[in-house]
Amino acid sequence: MQYVTPFTSAARTTTGNSGDLSNKQHRGLHLVIDATAATSTPSVVFTIQGKDPVSGQYYTILASAAITGVSTTVLRVYPALTAAANATANDVLPQTWRVLATHGNANSLTYSVSACLIN
């Protein structure tokens, strides 16, 4: 197993991504989104994206439901899992991936995102 932190804990109001993350040998991951404080009614969707090595374009592997307040959400990607909308993808983690946090409004959400890569 390997652990990475795509986003350290901070209050955020705008859309951003983690930057490219490298996967050398793992088949999947558990991504933990820990939202610890909210101002008003934020709305943030977290998307695990793969990167096509030829075109450099990103594609969606799994997107969360909108997170609108304090909560802990786990997204799972691994072959042979039973797919569940906004929670689990029956897929493999590509060599290059990232996490995109899409803010639906300017209300602040404090969160961190960590990942455990699984063989």
N, C-alpha and C positions, 0 to 999 in steps of 0.2 A: 504494500500500500504506500501511497504517497499523498501528502497533504499540501494544498496550496490555498492561498488567500486572494481570490480575485478582487475583493473590495474590503479594505479595513473599515472599522466602524467610524462613521461620520454622518453628519446631517447633510442631506443632498436635496436639491430642488430641480435638477435638470437631467436630461437623458445623458448617459455615458456608457462606455464599455470598459472592460478590464484590460484591454490589450490582448494580444495573442498569448496563449498559454500552450506549452509543449507537452505532448503525451508520447512517450517513447515505447511503452510496453503494456499499458493498461487497457482493459476492454470497456470499462464503464466508470461511473462515479455516483456518489451521493453529494448533492449540492445543498448546503444548509444556508438559508437566508434568515438572519436573525434581526428582525425589526424591533427596536427597543424604545423608540419615541416617535410621536407623530404630532404634527401641527395641523389643526383643522381636519380636512379629509383628503389626505394624499391618495394617490393611485399610482402604483408602480408595478409593471410587468417585467419579470426577469426571464430572459431567453438564453438557453444554452445554444450556441451556434458553432457549427463546424466551418472550416475554411477549405475551399477547393484549392488544391495545390497547383492546378494549371491556370485557372482564371483569377485566383486570388479573391473570389467572391465568397461571401458568407451565406450560409443557409441554416434554417432553423431545424434543430434536433428536438427541442422541447421548450415550450413556453409555459410559465406559471399562470395561474389566475391572477387578477389584479390584487395586490396587497394594499390594504387601505388603513391599516393601523398596526398596533403592536402585536407581533405574532412570531412564531418560528415555523418556517415552511421548508420541507425537504423535497427536492426534485431528484428523481432516480433515472439513470440511463444505464442499461446493461442488456446484453443479448439474452433472450429467453424469458425476460420479465413479461408479465401481463401488462399491456399498455393501459394507461388510465389518463384521460384527458387532464392536462395541466398538472400532472403529478409524476407519471412514469412513462418512459419510452423504451420500447423493445428495439434497441439499436446499439451500435458500438460507438465508442468515443474516438474521433479521428485524431490524427497526429497533431494537428493544430486546431485549437478551439478557443472560445472566449465566452464571456458572459456579458450580455447587453441588458442594461437597466433602463427601461423606457418609462419616463415620468409622464403621466397624463395631465398633470397640472403643476402649478408652481408651489404647492403646499409641501412643506418639509417632511421627509421621512429619514430617521436615523437608522442605518442598517449596516451590517457586515455580511459578507458572503464568503463561506469557506467551502472547500471541496476535498473529499476523500476519494482518490482515484483507486479503482479496484481492479485486480488482475482477473 
